[in-house]
Amino acid sequence: MSYRAVHRFARIAPTKVRHVIALIRGKTAAAGLNELRYLPHRGARMVEKVLKSAMANAEDRGARNVDSLMIVEAKVDGGPMFKRIQPHARGMGFLIIKRFSHITVAVDSPRAVGEE
């Protein structure tokens, strides 16, 4: 059984978080947390919270040895965007796009991962 956690409408661009997510995909939950702990990125803090939440969801639903669970799904999808116009020369406008992200992390037991 897979245990998920989602941070929707995270105020960071998806491209900034995707390289952080790629580092933890396929590792155990403990190894993923250890790796995220020492990354200096703002997105790493957000992914760390989502991973801790997925582990807490697993523990709440009765999973044993939560640290040994594998990270089976880790993805970042784009959310809505704030669009603003900044004035530029000759009466033109420059579009400023402030992006949001939906961060999803799912953990599962190592046995279930190998059976698929």
N, C-alpha and C positions, 0 to 999 in steps of 0.2 A: 504494500500500500504506500502510495506516494504522499508526502506531506508538503504542502505548498505555503508560500507567503508572498504577498504582492505589495509593493509600494507604488501606488498609483499617483500620478501628478507630481512626481518628484521634480523639483525646480532645478534641473540640470539637463543639458543637451544629451541625447542618447549616444552620440558619437564619443563623448567624453567618458561614458560609463562602460561602453562595450569592450574596451581593452582591459578594463579591470575584471569584468565578468569572464573574459576568456582565460584569465589566469587561474580561476577556481573551478571551472567546469570539469567534471570527471574526477575530482579529488574527494577525499573524505571530508566530512564537515569540520573536524578538528584541524586538518591541514589547511582547509580553505580559510578558516578563521585566523589561524596563525599567519598565513600569508597576507591577509587583508590588514591585520593589525599593524604591520610595519610599512604599509604603502602610504606615502604622504599626500594622496589625492583626496579631494573632497568627495568624489564618487565612491571611493573605497569605504568611507564611513557609512554611506547610505546602503551599500551592498552588504556591509557587515551587519547592520541592523536587520536587514531583510533575512539574511542567513540565520541570525540568532532567533528571529521570529519563527522561521521554518523549523528550527531545531526545537523550540519551545512548543510548537504545535504538535510535533512528533511525540515529545515527552508527555504532553497533555492527553494525547490519544493512546498512550500506553506502550509506546515503542521503548525497547530496552537498548541500553548502550548507545545513546544518541550521538556520541562523538564518532562512532564508527560508521554512521550512515553516509552514503555516497551522494554527492551532488549530481543528480541526474538531469536536471533542467536548470539552466541559468540563461536568461535572455533579457534583453532590453528592447522595448518597443517605443516608438514615438507617440507622444500624447498630443494634446492641443497646443496651439502656439499663440502667444501674444504678438500682434503685429502693430508696429508703430512707424510713423513717418518722420524722418529727420530732414529738416530743410537743407538743401544744397544749393550750389551756385546756379545762376540763371533761372531761378524759379522752379528748379526740379526738386524732387523729393527722393530720399534714399530710404528703402524699407529696412527697418530693424525687426528681426524675428527672434523672439525669446521662446526657446523650446522647452517642453516638458517631457518627462519620460515615465514609462511604466516598467518597473523593475520586478522580475519574477524569478524566484528561486524555489526549486523543489528538491527534497531529499528523499531517499529510499534506501532500504536495506541492501547490502551488497549481494545477498543471495538472489533477490528479485531482479537485480540488474543483470546478473549472469544468466538467468533463465530465459531472458527475452531473445 
